[in-house]
């Protein structure tokens, strides 16, 4: 439980750094500050919401056969 909580905190700290609320320049009220933050956010979302579950499911599926 400690490991999962630590990983979640490490993953979501970029939200505190990269997002600014009450943004009047863009349509969204909460938007990224710059392009680097936008790229980091997209990469983290891709890795932790797509790649990690696929690898976990594949590993658990393969472990049932061996």
VEXBA-302718 format. One line per field, with one value per residue: residue number from 1; residue in one letter; chain; x, y, z of N, C-alpha, C, CB in turn. Coordinates in pm, whole numbers, plus 50000, padded with zeros to 5 digits. Glycine has a CB too. Layout:
BEGIN
num: c(NUM, ...)
residuo: c(a, ...)
cadena: c(A, ...)
n.X: c(X, ...)
n.Y: c(Y, ...)
n.Z: c(Z, ...)
ca.X: c(X, ...)
ca.Y: c(Y, ...)
ca.Z: c(Z, ...)
c.X: c(X, ...)
c.Y: c(Y, ...)
c.Z: c(Z, ...)
cb.X: c(X, ...)
cb.Y: c(Y, ...)
cb.Z: c(Z, ...)
***
This chain:
BEGIN
num: c(1, 2, 3, 4, 5, 6, 7, 8, 9, 10, 11, 12, 13, 14, 15, 16, 17, 18, 19, 20, 21, 22, 23, 24, 25, 26, 27, 28, 29, 30, 31, 32, 33, 34, 35, 36, 37, 38, 39, 40, 41, 42, 43, 44, 45, 46, 47, 48, 49, 50, 51, 52, 53, 54, 55, 56, 57, 58, 59, 60, 61, 62, 63, 64, 65, 66)
residuo: c(x, x, x, x, x, x, x, x, x, x, x, x, x, x, x, x, x, x, x, x, x, x, x, x, x, x, x, x, x, x, x, x, x, x, x, x, x, x, x, x, x, x, x, x, x, x, x, x, x, x, x, x, x, x, x, x, x, x, x, x, x, x, x, x, x, x)
cadena: c(A, A, A, A, A, A, A, A, A, A, A, A, A, A, A, A, A, A, A, A, A, A, A, A, A, A, A, A, A, A, A, A, A, A, A, A, A, A, A, A, A, A, A, A, A, A, A, A, A, A, A, A, A, A, A, A, A, A, A, A, A, A, A, A, A, A)
n.X: c(50082, 50199, 50387, 50228, 50090, 50306, 50399, 50175, 50170, 50414, 50361, 50145, 50238, 50325, 50101, 50051, 50264, 50261, 50007, 49784, 49526, 49222, 49263, 49266, 49338, 49313, 49051, 48987, 48947, 49141, 49457, 49762, 50080, 50291, 50451, 50626, 50525, 50283, 50368, 50495, 50275, 50116, 50283, 50313, 50046, 50007, 50193, 50121, 49848, 49799, 50018, 50123, 49895, 49852, 50094, 50091, 49859, 49937, 50160, 50042, 49865, 50037, 50166, 49981, 49997, 50245)
n.Y: c(49882, 50119, 50150, 50180, 50415, 50594, 50585, 50692, 50952, 51048, 51038, 51215, 51464, 51635, 51765, 51958, 52126, 52188, 52280, 52556, 52727, 52909, 53023, 53260, 53276, 53044, 52816, 52618, 52613, 52517, 52471, 52359, 52509, 52548, 52427, 52216, 52111, 52018, 51812, 51639, 51571, 51435, 51218, 51089, 51020, 50842, 50638, 50549, 50499, 50343, 50175, 50053, 49907, 49724, 49578, 49467, 49305, 49130, 49008, 48884, 48717, 48549, 48429, 48253, 48037, 47928)
n.Z: c(50000, 50071, 49868, 49636, 49700, 49717, 49451, 49319, 49422, 49322, 49047, 49010, 49099, 48905, 48819, 49011, 48960, 48683, 48603, 48583, 48737, 48669, 48418, 48166, 47905, 47746, 47638, 47824, 48176, 48347, 48258, 48093, 48167, 47982, 47675, 47733, 47970, 47870, 47701, 47885, 48043, 47855, 47793, 48044, 48091, 47879, 47940, 48202, 48191, 47972, 47881, 48119, 48240, 48028, 48021, 48279, 48266, 48062, 48181, 48407, 48278, 48133, 48344, 48444, 48280, 48322)
ca.X: c(50000, 50292, 50449, 50127, 50067, 50424, 50398, 50068, 50214, 50518, 50302, 50054, 50296, 50338, 49978, 50069, 50367, 50238, 49875, 49742, 49381, 49170, 49334, 49176, 49390, 49259, 48910, 48979, 48979, 49262, 49537, 49906, 50150, 50372, 50455, 50697, 50428, 50185, 50433, 50512, 50143, 50073, 50368, 50276, 49916, 50025, 50266, 50055, 49710, 49788, 50125, 50134, 49793, 49874, 50204, 50047, 49767, 50014, 50240, 49956, 49811, 50142, 50202, 49885, 50035, 50374)
ca.Y: c(50000, 50232, 50163, 50233, 50555, 50670, 50598, 50785, 51088, 51086, 51056, 51329, 51591, 51725, 51843, 52075, 52210, 52226, 52336, 52679, 52743, 53042, 53067, 53335, 53274, 52929, 52784, 52541, 52690, 52461, 52433, 52351, 52636, 52560, 52310, 52107, 52049, 51947, 51690, 51553, 51522, 51335, 51099, 51020, 50959, 50727, 50531, 50493, 50460, 50249, 50077, 49978, 49802, 49619, 49494, 49390, 49201, 49030, 48932, 48797, 48613, 48452, 48355, 48147, 47922, 47870)
ca.Z: c(50000, 50075, 49735, 49544, 49738, 49677, 49304, 49280, 49455, 49226, 48914, 49005, 49142, 48790, 48809, 49096, 48902, 48544, 48574, 48650, 48731, 48639, 48299, 48078, 47768, 47674, 47662, 47949, 48297, 48404, 48143, 48113, 48160, 47861, 47588, 47800, 48061, 47789, 47654, 48002, 48081, 47756, 47807, 48168, 48069, 47790, 48008, 48320, 48167, 47861, 47876, 48245, 48252, 47929, 48065, 48395, 48220, 47989, 48277, 48487, 48188, 48103, 48466, 48467, 48199, 48364)
c.X: c(50088, 50354, 50351, 50099, 50185, 50430, 50291, 50107, 50320, 50460, 50222, 50111, 50315, 50213, 49991, 50168, 50323, 50102, 49853, 49592, 49346, 49245, 49236, 49219, 49328, 49112, 48894, 49018, 49108, 49346, 49684, 49971, 50225, 50374, 50524, 50603, 50323, 50241, 50450, 50380, 50095, 50153, 50332, 50140, 49925, 50090, 50181, 49910, 49694, 49892, 50129, 50023, 49810, 49985, 50166, 49952, 49841, 50097, 50157, 49897, 49914, 50179, 50101, 49921, 50161, 50378)
c.Y: c(50126, 50257, 50224, 50380, 50642, 50690, 50697, 50929, 51136, 51115, 51185, 51460, 51687, 51809, 51970, 52175, 52269, 52293, 52466, 52694, 52887, 53106, 53138, 53332, 53161, 52907, 52711, 52629, 52643, 52407, 52426, 52487, 52654, 52429, 52192, 52035, 51969, 51813, 51591, 51493, 51414, 51206, 51020, 50952, 50835, 50610, 50467, 50454, 50361, 50139, 49991, 49874, 49690, 49524, 49410, 49277, 49092, 48945, 48837, 48685, 48507, 48369, 48245, 48020, 47854, 47844)
c.Z: c(50000, 49938, 49636, 49574, 49697, 49526, 49258, 49309, 49356, 49087, 48908, 49058, 49026, 48770, 48893, 49036, 48768, 48516, 48648, 48630, 48701, 48521, 48206, 47933, 47687, 47709, 47795, 48067, 48362, 48289, 48179, 48097, 48030, 47784, 47655, 47897, 47985, 47741, 47769, 48044, 47984, 47770, 47933, 48155, 47982, 47863, 48117, 48299, 48053, 47870, 48003, 48262, 48150, 47970, 48186, 48354, 48144, 48083, 48361, 48402, 48157, 48227, 48498, 48388, 48251, 48510)
cb.X: c(49906, 50402, 50497, 49997, 50043, 50550, 50373, 49938, 50270, 50624, 50212, 49932, 50428, 50368, 49856, 50117, 50495, 50249, 49766, 49820, 49316, 49181, 49403, 49166, 49541, 49341, 48854, 49069, 48865, 49230, 49515, 49969, 50245, 50514, 50527, 50821, 50360, 50142, 50569, 50574, 50042, 50088, 50515, 50275, 49822, 50110, 50396, 50063, 49627, 49802, 50258, 50132, 49656, 49907, 50326, 49977, 49658, 50103, 50314, 49845, 49762, 50266, 50214, 49745, 50056, 50487)
cb.Y: c(49999, 50208, 50026, 50152, 50566, 50599, 50461, 50750, 51094, 50976, 50937, 51296, 51567, 51645, 51760, 52033, 52132, 52106, 52236, 52804, 52697, 53131, 52947, 53478, 53260, 52803, 52697, 52417, 52681, 52350, 52531, 52251, 52649, 52604, 52344, 52160, 52156, 52033, 51721, 51632, 51638, 51391, 51139, 51118, 51058, 50766, 50586, 50591, 50581, 50322, 50146, 50074, 49863, 49681, 49579, 49482, 49261, 49098, 49026, 48878, 48676, 48524, 48451, 48194, 47965, 47960)
cb.Z: c(50121, 50179, 49684, 49553, 49889, 49725, 49239, 49354, 49600, 49216, 48878, 49079, 49211, 48663, 48854, 49234, 48885, 48458, 48610, 48596, 48862, 48762, 48227, 48125, 47769, 47708, 47546, 47942, 48396, 48510, 48028, 48015, 48276, 47895, 47459, 47875, 48149, 47668, 47590, 48119, 48084, 47614, 47811, 48286, 48005, 47668, 48067, 48431, 48140, 47729, 47856, 48362, 48237, 47794, 48098, 48496, 48133, 47886, 48367, 48553, 48059, 48049, 48584, 48431, 48057, 48327)
***
